[in-house]
Amino acid sequence: MKKIVKRKSIRNYSSSSAHLRLDDHEKLCRIMQEETNGKINEVKNSICRLEKFVIYGMVMLISGMGTIIYKLLLGG
């Protein structure tokens, strides 16, 4: 008959530190993601503002050209 030997379970402290490192990494990633999203929103707002300037400039250019063409057609 074989004798059953009960082994002590060895606690692995590196696994608990690995969990802590993983949690810290996830927190850091979350913070960096929030910062990145904030920067993306700032760029988006800047682009929207620039689009307004470009559209305004196009309207002014087209209206000026239309005025010049109108004056030339009337016999300026």
PDB file of N, CA, C and O in Angstrom:
ATOM      1  N   MET A   1       0.833  -1.173   0.000  1.00  0.00           N
ATOM      2  CA  MET A   1       0.000   0.000   0.000  1.00  0.00           C
ATOM      3  C   MET A   1       0.883   1.244   0.000  1.00  0.00           C
ATOM      4  O   MET A   1       1.824   1.354   0.787  1.00  0.00           O
ATOM      5  N   LYS A   2       0.567   2.180  -0.895  1.00  0.00           N
ATOM      6  CA  LYS A   2       1.353   3.389  -1.019  1.00  0.00           C
ATOM      7  C   LYS A   2       0.935   4.394   0.032  1.00  0.00           C
ATOM      8  O   LYS A   2      -0.243   4.544   0.354  1.00  0.00           O
ATOM      9  N   LYS A   3       1.918   5.063   0.547  1.00  0.00           N
ATOM     10  CA  LYS A   3       1.646   6.089   1.537  1.00  0.00           C
ATOM     11  C   LYS A   3       1.401   7.416   0.816  1.00  0.00           C
ATOM     12  O   LYS A   3       2.194   7.816  -0.036  1.00  0.00           O
ATOM     13  N   ILE A   4       0.326   8.081   1.150  1.00  0.00           N
ATOM     14  CA  ILE A   4      -0.022   9.358   0.535  1.00  0.00           C
ATOM     15  C   ILE A   4       0.611  10.476   1.353  1.00  0.00           C
ATOM     16  O   ILE A   4       0.369  10.627   2.551  1.00  0.00           O
ATOM     17  N   VAL A   5       1.400  11.221   0.678  1.00  0.00           N
ATOM     18  CA  VAL A   5       2.092  12.327   1.334  1.00  0.00           C
ATOM     19  C   VAL A   5       1.417  13.621   0.905  1.00  0.00           C
ATOM     20  O   VAL A   5       1.291  13.915  -0.284  1.00  0.00           O
ATOM     21  N   LYS A   6       0.994  14.372   1.886  1.00  0.00           N
ATOM     22  CA  LYS A   6       0.350  15.648   1.594  1.00  0.00           C
ATOM     23  C   LYS A   6       1.430  16.725   1.525  1.00  0.00           C
ATOM     24  O   LYS A   6       2.186  16.918   2.477  1.00  0.00           O
ATOM     25  N   ARG A   7       1.495  17.416   0.406  1.00  0.00           N
ATOM     26  CA  ARG A   7       2.497  18.444   0.230  1.00  0.00           C
ATOM     27  C   ARG A   7       1.954  19.788   0.691  1.00  0.00           C
ATOM     28  O   ARG A   7       0.761  20.074   0.584  1.00  0.00           O
ATOM     29  N   LYS A   8       2.850  20.584   1.194  1.00  0.00           N
ATOM     30  CA  LYS A   8       2.472  21.943   1.545  1.00  0.00           C
ATOM     31  C   LYS A   8       2.356  22.753   0.264  1.00  0.00           C
ATOM     32  O   LYS A   8       3.160  22.623  -0.660  1.00  0.00           O
ATOM     33  N   SER A   9       1.346  23.577   0.241  1.00  0.00           N
ATOM     34  CA  SER A   9       1.243  24.435  -0.936  1.00  0.00           C
ATOM     35  C   SER A   9       2.192  25.612  -0.754  1.00  0.00           C
ATOM     36  O   SER A   9       2.232  26.251   0.297  1.00  0.00           O
ATOM     37  N   ILE A  10       2.930  25.869  -1.777  1.00  0.00           N
ATOM     38  CA  ILE A  10       3.904  26.948  -1.729  1.00  0.00           C
ATOM     39  C   ILE A  10       3.228  28.198  -2.277  1.00  0.00           C
ATOM     40  O   ILE A  10       2.738  28.210  -3.407  1.00  0.00           O
ATOM     41  N   ARG A  11       3.207  29.243  -1.467  1.00  0.00           N
ATOM     42  CA  ARG A  11       2.596  30.495  -1.915  1.00  0.00           C
ATOM     43  C   ARG A  11       3.553  31.182  -2.870  1.00  0.00           C
ATOM     44  O   ARG A  11       4.752  31.309  -2.618  1.00  0.00           O
ATOM     45  N   ASN A  12       2.995  31.600  -3.931  1.00  0.00           N
ATOM     46  CA  ASN A  12       3.792  32.272  -4.940  1.00  0.00           C
ATOM     47  C   ASN A  12       3.560  33.776  -4.810  1.00  0.00           C
ATOM     48  O   ASN A  12       2.536  34.297  -5.251  1.00  0.00           O
ATOM     49  N   TYR A  13       4.512  34.457  -4.205  1.00  0.00           N
ATOM     50  CA  TYR A  13       4.368  35.894  -3.999  1.00  0.00           C
ATOM     51  C   TYR A  13       4.529  36.668  -5.292  1.00  0.00           C
ATOM     52  O   TYR A  13       4.042  37.792  -5.412  1.00  0.00           O
ATOM     53  N   SER A  14       5.199  36.082  -6.243  1.00  0.00           N
ATOM     54  CA  SER A  14       5.364  36.786  -7.510  1.00  0.00           C
ATOM     55  C   SER A  14       4.037  36.899  -8.248  1.00  0.00           C
ATOM     56  O   SER A  14       3.840  37.840  -9.015  1.00  0.00           O
ATOM     57  N   SER A  15       3.124  35.953  -8.029  1.00  0.00           N
ATOM     58  CA  SER A  15       1.825  36.046  -8.697  1.00  0.00           C
ATOM     59  C   SER A  15       1.014  37.202  -8.129  1.00  0.00           C
ATOM     60  O   SER A  15       0.309  37.884  -8.873  1.00  0.00           O
ATOM     61  N   SER A  16       1.107  37.438  -6.800  1.00  0.00           N
ATOM     62  CA  SER A  16       0.368  38.568  -6.240  1.00  0.00           C
ATOM     63  C   SER A  16       0.989  39.881  -6.695  1.00  0.00           C
ATOM     64  O   SER A  16       0.267  40.848  -6.939  1.00  0.00           O
ATOM     65  N   SER A  17       2.308  39.935  -6.814  1.00  0.00           N
ATOM     66  CA  SER A  17       2.926  41.158  -7.315  1.00  0.00           C
ATOM     67  C   SER A  17       2.619  41.346  -8.796  1.00  0.00           C
ATOM     68  O   SER A  17       2.523  42.476  -9.275  1.00  0.00           O
ATOM     69  N   ALA A  18       2.467  40.253  -9.510  1.00  0.00           N
ATOM     70  CA  ALA A  18       2.089  40.357 -10.927  1.00  0.00           C
ATOM     71  C   ALA A  18       0.699  40.957 -11.051  1.00  0.00           C
ATOM     72  O   ALA A  18       0.442  41.761 -11.948  1.00  0.00           O
ATOM     73  N   HIS A  19      -0.196  40.570 -10.157  1.00  0.00           N
ATOM     74  CA  HIS A  19      -1.549  41.149 -10.177  1.00  0.00           C
ATOM     75  C   HIS A  19      -1.484  42.640  -9.873  1.00  0.00           C
ATOM     76  O   HIS A  19      -2.184  43.436 -10.498  1.00  0.00           O
ATOM     77  N   LEU A  20      -0.654  43.011  -8.925  1.00  0.00           N
ATOM     78  CA  LEU A  20      -0.521  44.427  -8.594  1.00  0.00           C
ATOM     79  C   LEU A  20       0.063  45.201  -9.774  1.00  0.00           C
ATOM     80  O   LEU A  20      -0.400  46.294 -10.100  1.00  0.00           O
ATOM     81  N   ARG A  21       1.067  44.632 -10.398  1.00  0.00           N
ATOM     82  CA  ARG A  21       1.658  45.296 -11.562  1.00  0.00           C
ATOM     83  C   ARG A  21       0.649  45.432 -12.688  1.00  0.00           C
ATOM     84  O   ARG A  21       0.603  46.456 -13.370  1.00  0.00           O
ATOM     85  N   LEU A  22      -0.159  44.396 -12.883  1.00  0.00           N
ATOM     86  CA  LEU A  22      -1.175  44.435 -13.921  1.00  0.00           C
ATOM     87  C   LEU A  22      -2.218  45.505 -13.611  1.00  0.00           C
ATOM     88  O   LEU A  22      -2.634  46.245 -14.503  1.00  0.00           O
ATOM     89  N   ASP A  23      -2.639  45.589 -12.349  1.00  0.00           N
ATOM     90  CA  ASP A  23      -3.603  46.618 -11.955  1.00  0.00           C
ATOM     91  C   ASP A  23      -3.024  48.014 -12.153  1.00  0.00           C
ATOM     92  O   ASP A  23      -3.706  48.911 -12.649  1.00  0.00           O
ATOM     93  N   ASP A  24      -1.767  48.193 -11.765  1.00  0.00           N
ATOM     94  CA  ASP A  24      -1.119  49.489 -11.961  1.00  0.00           C
ATOM     95  C   ASP A  24      -1.025  49.844 -13.443  1.00  0.00           C
ATOM     96  O   ASP A  24      -1.229  50.994 -13.832  1.00  0.00           O
ATOM     97  N   HIS A  25      -0.718  48.850 -14.252  1.00  0.00           N
ATOM     98  CA  HIS A  25      -0.620  49.071 -15.696  1.00  0.00           C
ATOM     99  C   HIS A  25      -1.985  49.458 -16.265  1.00  0.00           C
ATOM    100  O   HIS A  25      -2.071  50.354 -17.104  1.00  0.00           O
ATOM    101  N   GLU A  26      -3.038  48.800 -15.822  1.00  0.00           N
ATOM    102  CA  GLU A  26      -4.383  49.123 -16.302  1.00  0.00           C
ATOM    103  C   GLU A  26      -4.777  50.539 -15.894  1.00  0.00           C
ATOM    104  O   GLU A  26      -5.396  51.259 -16.677  1.00  0.00           O
ATOM    105  N   LYS A  27      -4.426  50.943 -14.678  1.00  0.00           N
ATOM    106  CA  LYS A  27      -4.725  52.304 -14.231  1.00  0.00           C
ATOM    107  C   LYS A  27      -3.985  53.320 -15.088  1.00  0.00           C
ATOM    108  O   LYS A  27      -4.552  54.335 -15.494  1.00  0.00           O
ATOM    109  N   LEU A  28      -2.719  53.042 -15.359  1.00  0.00           N
ATOM    110  CA  LEU A  28      -1.928  53.943 -16.187  1.00  0.00           C
ATOM    111  C   LEU A  28      -2.504  54.033 -17.596  1.00  0.00           C
ATOM    112  O   LEU A  28      -2.585  55.120 -18.168  1.00  0.00           O
ATOM    113  N   CYS A  29      -2.901  52.903 -18.149  1.00  0.00           N
ATOM    114  CA  CYS A  29      -3.494  52.902 -19.489  1.00  0.00           C
ATOM    115  C   CYS A  29      -4.791  53.708 -19.514  1.00  0.00           C
ATOM    116  O   CYS A  29      -5.058  54.435 -20.471  1.00  0.00           O
ATOM    117  N   ARG A  30      -5.589  53.577 -18.466  1.00  0.00           N
ATOM    118  CA  ARG A  30      -6.845  54.314 -18.379  1.00  0.00           C
ATOM    119  C   ARG A  30      -6.573  55.825 -18.348  1.00  0.00           C
ATOM    120  O   ARG A  30      -7.254  56.596 -19.025  1.00  0.00           O
ATOM    121  N   ILE A  31      -5.582  56.236 -17.566  1.00  0.00           N
ATOM    122  CA  ILE A  31      -5.237  57.657 -17.476  1.00  0.00           C
ATOM    123  C   ILE A  31      -4.737  58.163 -18.827  1.00  0.00           C
ATOM    124  O   ILE A  31      -5.130  59.239 -19.278  1.00  0.00           O
ATOM    125  N   MET A  32      -3.873  57.384 -19.465  1.00  0.00           N
ATOM    126  CA  MET A  32      -3.338  57.792 -20.767  1.00  0.00           C
ATOM    127  C   MET A  32      -4.437  57.848 -21.823  1.00  0.00           C
ATOM    128  O   MET A  32      -4.412  58.711 -22.700  1.00  0.00           O
ATOM    129  N   GLN A  33      -5.399  56.934 -21.743  1.00  0.00           N
ATOM    130  CA  GLN A  33      -6.497  56.937 -22.699  1.00  0.00           C
ATOM    131  C   GLN A  33      -7.356  58.185 -22.515  1.00  0.00           C
ATOM    132  O   GLN A  33      -7.787  58.787 -23.498  1.00  0.00           O
ATOM    133  N   GLU A  34      -7.613  58.582 -21.260  1.00  0.00           N
ATOM    134  CA  GLU A  34      -8.381  59.796 -21.009  1.00  0.00           C
ATOM    135  C   GLU A  34      -7.653  61.018 -21.559  1.00  0.00           C
ATOM    136  O   GLU A  34      -8.279  61.893 -22.157  1.00  0.00           O
ATOM    137  N   GLU A  35      -6.332  61.086 -21.363  1.00  0.00           N
ATOM    138  CA  GLU A  35      -5.560  62.203 -21.885  1.00  0.00           C
ATOM    139  C   GLU A  35      -5.581  62.225 -23.408  1.00  0.00           C
ATOM    140  O   GLU A  35      -5.704  63.286 -24.020  1.00  0.00           O
ATOM    141  N   THR A  36      -5.463  61.055 -24.011  1.00  0.00           N
ATOM    142  CA  THR A  36      -5.488  60.962 -25.473  1.00  0.00           C
ATOM    143  C   THR A  36      -6.841  61.405 -26.013  1.00  0.00           C
ATOM    144  O   THR A  36      -6.907  62.133 -27.004  1.00  0.00           O
ATOM    145  N   ASN A  37      -7.919  60.969 -25.368  1.00  0.00           N
ATOM    146  CA  ASN A  37      -9.256  61.366 -25.814  1.00  0.00           C
ATOM    147  C   ASN A  37      -9.442  62.871 -25.675  1.00  0.00           C
ATOM    148  O   ASN A  37     -10.078  63.494 -26.525  1.00  0.00           O
ATOM    149  N   GLY A  38      -8.901  63.460 -24.619  1.00  0.00           N
ATOM    150  CA  GLY A  38      -8.976  64.906 -24.447  1.00  0.00           C
ATOM    151  C   GLY A  38      -8.243  65.644 -25.559  1.00  0.00           C
ATOM    152  O   GLY A  38      -8.740  66.638 -26.089  1.00  0.00           O
ATOM    153  N   LYS A  39      -7.049  65.146 -25.911  1.00  0.00           N
ATOM    154  CA  LYS A  39      -6.288  65.770 -26.992  1.00  0.00           C
ATOM    155  C   LYS A  39      -7.003  65.629 -28.326  1.00  0.00           C
ATOM    156  O   LYS A  39      -6.989  66.549 -29.144  1.00  0.00           O
ATOM    157  N   ILE A  40      -7.628  64.479 -28.546  1.00  0.00           N
ATOM    158  CA  ILE A  40      -8.379  64.263 -29.792  1.00  0.00           C
ATOM    159  C   ILE A  40      -9.537  65.244 -29.873  1.00  0.00           C
ATOM    160  O   ILE A  40      -9.811  65.791 -30.941  1.00  0.00           O
ATOM    161  N   ASN A  41     -10.220  65.473 -28.757  1.00  0.00           N
ATOM    162  CA  ASN A  41     -11.332  66.429 -28.749  1.00  0.00           C
ATOM    163  C   ASN A  41     -10.846  67.847 -29.029  1.00  0.00           C
ATOM    164  O   ASN A  41     -11.518  68.608 -29.725  1.00  0.00           O
ATOM    165  N   GLU A  42      -9.669  68.208 -28.484  1.00  0.00           N
ATOM    166  CA  GLU A  42      -9.109  69.533 -28.763  1.00  0.00           C
ATOM    167  C   GLU A  42      -8.801  69.693 -30.245  1.00  0.00           C
ATOM    168  O   GLU A  42      -9.093  70.734 -30.832  1.00  0.00           O
ATOM    169  N   VAL A  43      -8.215  68.670 -30.851  1.00  0.00           N
ATOM    170  CA  VAL A  43      -7.894  68.726 -32.278  1.00  0.00           C
ATOM    171  C   VAL A  43      -9.180  68.817 -33.098  1.00  0.00           C
ATOM    172  O   VAL A  43      -9.243  69.550 -34.085  1.00  0.00           O
ATOM    173  N   LYS A  44     -10.187  68.083 -32.691  1.00  0.00           N
ATOM    174  CA  LYS A  44     -11.472  68.110 -33.395  1.00  0.00           C
ATOM    175  C   LYS A  44     -12.070  69.511 -33.368  1.00  0.00           C
ATOM    176  O   LYS A  44     -12.561  69.998 -34.386  1.00  0.00           O
ATOM    177  N   ASN A  45     -12.029  70.163 -32.199  1.00  0.00           N
ATOM    178  CA  ASN A  45     -12.557  71.520 -32.091  1.00  0.00           C
ATOM    179  C   ASN A  45     -11.765  72.494 -32.946  1.00  0.00           C
ATOM    180  O   ASN A  45     -12.339  73.393 -33.562  1.00  0.00           O
ATOM    181  N   SER A  46     -10.444  72.321 -32.989  1.00  0.00           N
ATOM    182  CA  SER A  46      -9.607  73.189 -33.815  1.00  0.00           C
ATOM    183  C   SER A  46      -9.934  73.018 -35.293  1.00  0.00           C
ATOM    184  O   SER A  46     -10.009  73.997 -36.035  1.00  0.00           O
ATOM    185  N   ILE A  47     -10.127  71.785 -35.713  1.00  0.00           N
ATOM    186  CA  ILE A  47     -10.461  71.515 -37.113  1.00  0.00           C
ATOM    187  C   ILE A  47     -11.807  72.129 -37.476  1.00  0.00           C
ATOM    188  O   ILE A  47     -11.961  72.695 -38.559  1.00  0.00           O
ATOM    189  N   CYS A  48     -12.783  72.021 -36.575  1.00  0.00           N
ATOM    190  CA  CYS A  48     -14.102  72.619 -36.837  1.00  0.00           C
ATOM    191  C   CYS A  48     -13.976  74.129 -36.998  1.00  0.00           C
ATOM    192  O   CYS A  48     -14.612  74.715 -37.874  1.00  0.00           O
ATOM    193  N   ARG A  49     -13.156  74.764 -36.154  1.00  0.00           N
ATOM    194  CA  ARG A  49     -12.960  76.205 -36.239  1.00  0.00           C
ATOM    195  C   ARG A  49     -12.292  76.575 -37.559  1.00  0.00           C
ATOM    196  O   ARG A  49     -12.685  77.549 -38.202  1.00  0.00           O
ATOM    197  N   LEU A  50     -11.292  75.809 -37.965  1.00  0.00           N
ATOM    198  CA  LEU A  50     -10.619  76.079 -39.241  1.00  0.00           C
ATOM    199  C   LEU A  50     -11.553  75.880 -40.430  1.00  0.00           C
ATOM    200  O   LEU A  50     -11.478  76.618 -41.413  1.00  0.00           O
ATOM    201  N   GLU A  51     -12.425  74.892 -40.343  1.00  0.00           N
ATOM    202  CA  GLU A  51     -13.389  74.666 -41.431  1.00  0.00           C
ATOM    203  C   GLU A  51     -14.292  75.882 -41.592  1.00  0.00           C
ATOM    204  O   GLU A  51     -14.624  76.271 -42.712  1.00  0.00           O
ATOM    205  N   LYS A  52     -14.690  76.482 -40.469  1.00  0.00           N
ATOM    206  CA  LYS A  52     -15.538  77.687 -40.542  1.00  0.00           C
ATOM    207  C   LYS A  52     -14.806  78.821 -41.246  1.00  0.00           C
ATOM    208  O   LYS A  52     -15.397  79.526 -42.063  1.00  0.00           O
ATOM    209  N   PHE A  53     -13.509  79.006 -40.933  1.00  0.00           N
ATOM    210  CA  PHE A  53     -12.733  80.056 -41.584  1.00  0.00           C
ATOM    211  C   PHE A  53     -12.605  79.797 -43.083  1.00  0.00           C
ATOM    212  O   PHE A  53     -12.725  80.725 -43.882  1.00  0.00           O
ATOM    213  N   VAL A  54     -12.365  78.557 -43.466  1.00  0.00           N
ATOM    214  CA  VAL A  54     -12.209  78.218 -44.878  1.00  0.00           C
ATOM    215  C   VAL A  54     -13.521  78.449 -45.629  1.00  0.00           C
ATOM    216  O   VAL A  54     -13.511  78.995 -46.732  1.00  0.00           O
ATOM    217  N   ILE A  55     -14.636  78.044 -45.050  1.00  0.00           N
ATOM    218  CA  ILE A  55     -15.940  78.225 -45.699  1.00  0.00           C
ATOM    219  C   ILE A  55     -16.260  79.718 -45.829  1.00  0.00           C
ATOM    220  O   ILE A  55     -16.757  80.163 -46.863  1.00  0.00           O
ATOM    221  N   TYR A  56     -15.970  80.489 -44.770  1.00  0.00           N
ATOM    222  CA  TYR A  56     -16.200  81.930 -44.822  1.00  0.00           C
ATOM    223  C   TYR A  56     -15.352  82.565 -45.921  1.00  0.00           C
ATOM    224  O   TYR A  56     -15.837  83.412 -46.671  1.00  0.00           O
ATOM    225  N   GLY A  57     -14.094  82.161 -46.017  1.00  0.00           N
ATOM    226  CA  GLY A  57     -13.219  82.693 -47.061  1.00  0.00           C
ATOM    227  C   GLY A  57     -13.712  82.349 -48.455  1.00  0.00           C
ATOM    228  O   GLY A  57     -13.657  83.182 -49.359  1.00  0.00           O
ATOM    229  N   MET A  58     -14.196  81.122 -48.633  1.00  0.00           N
ATOM    230  CA  MET A  58     -14.717  80.718 -49.944  1.00  0.00           C
ATOM    231  C   MET A  58     -15.942  81.539 -50.311  1.00  0.00           C
ATOM    232  O   MET A  58     -16.091  81.954 -51.460  1.00  0.00           O
ATOM    233  N   VAL A  59     -16.810  81.774 -49.353  1.00  0.00           N
ATOM    234  CA  VAL A  59     -18.023  82.561 -49.625  1.00  0.00           C
ATOM    235  C   VAL A  59     -17.637  83.980 -50.039  1.00  0.00           C
ATOM    236  O   VAL A  59     -18.200  84.528 -50.987  1.00  0.00           O
ATOM    237  N   MET A  60     -16.685  84.570 -49.332  1.00  0.00           N
ATOM    238  CA  MET A  60     -16.264  85.928 -49.666  1.00  0.00           C
ATOM    239  C   MET A  60     -15.609  85.974 -51.060  1.00  0.00           C
ATOM    240  O   MET A  60     -15.857  86.899 -51.834  1.00  0.00           O
ATOM    241  N   LEU A  61     -14.785  84.984 -51.368  1.00  0.00           N
ATOM    242  CA  LEU A  61     -14.127  84.933 -52.670  1.00  0.00           C
ATOM    243  C   LEU A  61     -15.139  84.777 -53.795  1.00  0.00           C
ATOM    244  O   LEU A  61     -15.057  85.474 -54.807  1.00  0.00           O
ATOM    245  N   ILE A  62     -16.075  83.885 -53.628  1.00  0.00           N
ATOM    246  CA  ILE A  62     -17.077  83.644 -54.670  1.00  0.00           C
ATOM    247  C   ILE A  62     -17.973  84.859 -54.849  1.00  0.00           C
ATOM    248  O   ILE A  62     -18.321  85.223 -55.972  1.00  0.00           O
ATOM    249  N   SER A  63     -18.345  85.486 -53.736  1.00  0.00           N
ATOM    250  CA  SER A  63     -19.193  86.680 -53.881  1.00  0.00           C
ATOM    251  C   SER A  63     -18.416  87.819 -54.529  1.00  0.00           C
ATOM    252  O   SER A  63     -18.981  88.578 -55.317  1.00  0.00           O
ATOM    253  N   GLY A  64     -17.145  87.949 -54.214  1.00  0.00           N
ATOM    254  CA  GLY A  64     -16.334  88.984 -54.868  1.00  0.00           C
ATOM    255  C   GLY A  64     -16.182  88.720 -56.351  1.00  0.00           C
ATOM    256  O   GLY A  64     -16.291  89.642 -57.160  1.00  0.00           O
ATOM    257  N   MET A  65     -15.932  87.475 -56.719  1.00  0.00           N
ATOM    258  CA  MET A  65     -15.813  87.129 -58.132  1.00  0.00           C
ATOM    259  C   MET A  65     -17.143  87.342 -58.845  1.00  0.00           C
ATOM    260  O   MET A  65     -17.170  87.802 -59.987  1.00  0.00           O
ATOM    261  N   GLY A  66     -18.224  87.014 -58.189  1.00  0.00           N
ATOM    262  CA  GLY A  66     -19.550  87.231 -58.788  1.00  0.00           C
ATOM    263  C   GLY A  66     -19.814  88.704 -59.029  1.00  0.00           C
ATOM    264  O   GLY A  66     -20.394  89.080 -60.047  1.00  0.00           O
ATOM    265  N   THR A  67     -19.390  89.535 -58.095  1.00  0.00           N
ATOM    266  CA  THR A  67     -19.567  90.977 -58.257  1.00  0.00           C
ATOM    267  C   THR A  67     -18.750  91.493 -59.436  1.00  0.00           C
ATOM    268  O   THR A  67     -19.229  92.313 -60.220  1.00  0.00           O
ATOM    269  N   ILE A  68     -17.512  91.010 -59.559  1.00  0.00           N
ATOM    270  CA  ILE A  68     -16.660  91.445 -60.674  1.00  0.00           C
ATOM    271  C   ILE A  68     -17.263  91.012 -62.008  1.00  0.00           C
ATOM    272  O   ILE A  68     -17.296  91.799 -62.954  1.00  0.00           O
ATOM    273  N   ILE A  69     -17.738  89.773 -62.093  1.00  0.00           N
ATOM    274  CA  ILE A  69     -18.345  89.272 -63.331  1.00  0.00           C
ATOM    275  C   ILE A  69     -19.599  90.073 -63.657  1.00  0.00           C
ATOM    276  O   ILE A  69     -19.830  90.410 -64.818  1.00  0.00           O
ATOM    277  N   TYR A  70     -20.394  90.376 -62.666  1.00  0.00           N
ATOM    278  CA  TYR A  70     -21.623  91.145 -62.860  1.00  0.00           C
ATOM    279  C   TYR A  70     -21.289  92.537 -63.416  1.00  0.00           C
ATOM    280  O   TYR A  70     -21.943  93.017 -64.342  1.00  0.00           O
ATOM    281  N   LYS A  71     -20.264  93.176 -62.841  1.00  0.00           N
ATOM    282  CA  LYS A  71     -19.870  94.518 -63.316  1.00  0.00           C
ATOM    283  C   LYS A  71     -19.342  94.452 -64.754  1.00  0.00           C
ATOM    284  O   LYS A  71     -19.621  95.345 -65.554  1.00  0.00           O
ATOM    285  N   LEU A  72     -18.587  93.411 -65.086  1.00  0.00           N
ATOM    286  CA  LEU A  72     -18.058  93.281 -66.442  1.00  0.00           C
ATOM    287  C   LEU A  72     -19.171  93.029 -67.446  1.00  0.00           C
ATOM    288  O   LEU A  72     -19.110  93.532 -68.568  1.00  0.00           O
ATOM    289  N   LEU A  73     -20.176  92.269 -67.073  1.00  0.00           N
ATOM    290  CA  LEU A  73     -21.281  91.978 -67.995  1.00  0.00           C
ATOM    291  C   LEU A  73     -22.145  93.204 -68.234  1.00  0.00           C
ATOM    292  O   LEU A  73     -22.704  93.355 -69.320  1.00  0.00           O
ATOM    293  N   LEU A  74     -22.266  94.069 -67.261  1.00  0.00           N
ATOM    294  CA  LEU A  74     -23.090  95.254 -67.432  1.00  0.00           C
ATOM    295  C   LEU A  74     -22.386  96.332 -68.258  1.00  0.00           C
ATOM    296  O   LEU A  74     -22.992  97.334 -68.636  1.00  0.00           O
ATOM    297  N   GLY A  75     -21.131  96.117 -68.524  1.00  0.00           N
ATOM    298  CA  GLY A  75     -20.415  97.077 -69.389  1.00  0.00           C
ATOM    299  C   GLY A  75     -19.647  98.076 -68.540  1.00  0.00           C
ATOM    300  O   GLY A  75     -19.817  99.289 -68.658  1.00  0.00           O
ATOM    301  N   GLY A  76     -18.807  97.535 -67.692  1.00  0.00           N
ATOM    302  CA  GLY A  76     -18.041  98.370 -66.778  1.00  0.00           C
ATOM    303  C   GLY A  76     -16.976  99.123 -67.392  1.00  0.00           C
ATOM    304  O   GLY A  76     -16.268  99.861 -66.707  1.00  0.00           O
TER     305      GLY A  76
END
